[in-house]
Structure formats: C-alpha cells, structure tokens
Amino acid sequence: MDDFKLKLVLSILGGIIFSFVFILLAFALPLEKDELIVKPKGLLEEVSHSAKKGAIP
C-alpha cells in the first residue's frame, strides 16, 4: 500500500474514532446542571431569586 492510501485510511479511521468519542460524550454528559434549591434568607436574596426566575422583567 503506498503512502497516499495509508494516509487516507488513517485519516478516515481517525475521523470515525474522533466522531465516536464526541457521540459518547453527548450521551454521557448531562445537558443542564441540577441546581440545588436553596431558600432565600433575606430580602435581597428573595429579590435576586425572583429576578432569576423571571418574575421581574
């Protein structure tokens, strides 16, 4: 097998393996972080919490 065919086969196999790794990562990693629900302690935290939820436009 000459050099060109060897490079072609290795690049195709490398691309397949590279794609396979990212497909596995897409299934393994979660989309969103699960945030802990913490009750606001003071008035400032309540305002900040409601602003994050979208209660204050």
C-alpha positions as CSV (number, residue, x, y, z in Angstrom):
1,M,0.0,0.0,0.0
2,D,1.5,3.3,-1.0
3,D,1.8,6.3,1.3
4,F,-1.3,8.1,-0.1
5,K,-3.6,5.2,0.6
6,L,-2.2,4.7,4.0
7,K,-2.7,8.3,4.9
8,L,-6.2,8.2,3.5
9,V,-7.2,5.1,5.5
10,L,-5.6,6.5,8.7
11,S,-7.4,9.9,8.4
12,I,-10.7,8.2,7.8
13,L,-10.3,5.9,10.8
14,G,-9.1,8.9,12.9
15,G,-12.2,10.8,11.9
16,I,-14.5,7.9,12.8
17,I,-12.9,7.5,16.2
18,F,-12.9,11.2,16.9
19,S,-16.6,11.4,16.0
20,F,-17.4,8.3,18.1
21,V,-15.8,9.9,21.1
22,F,-17.9,13.0,20.8
23,I,-21.1,11.0,20.3
24,L,-20.3,9.1,23.5
25,L,-19.7,12.3,25.4
26,A,-23.0,13.7,24.2
27,F,-24.8,10.8,25.7
28,A,-22.7,10.7,28.9
29,L,-22.7,14.3,29.9
30,P,-25.9,15.9,31.1
31,L,-27.4,18.9,29.3
32,E,-28.2,21.0,32.3
33,K,-26.8,21.2,35.8
34,D,-29.2,20.2,38.6
35,E,-29.3,23.2,40.8
36,L,-29.9,22.8,44.5
37,I,-33.0,24.6,45.6
38,V,-31.9,27.0,48.4
39,K,-34.5,29.1,50.3
40,P,-33.6,32.8,50.3
41,K,-32.6,34.0,53.7
42,G,-33.0,37.8,53.3
43,L,-34.9,40.3,51.3
44,L,-32.0,40.8,48.9
45,E,-31.8,37.1,48.2
46,E,-35.5,36.9,47.6
47,V,-35.4,39.7,45.0
48,S,-32.4,38.1,43.3
49,H,-34.1,34.7,43.3
50,S,-37.3,36.1,41.8
51,A,-35.3,38.0,39.2
52,K,-33.5,34.9,38.1
53,K,-36.8,33.0,37.8
54,G,-38.1,35.8,35.5
55,A,-40.7,37.3,37.9
56,I,-39.2,40.7,37.5
57,P,-38.8,41.6,33.8
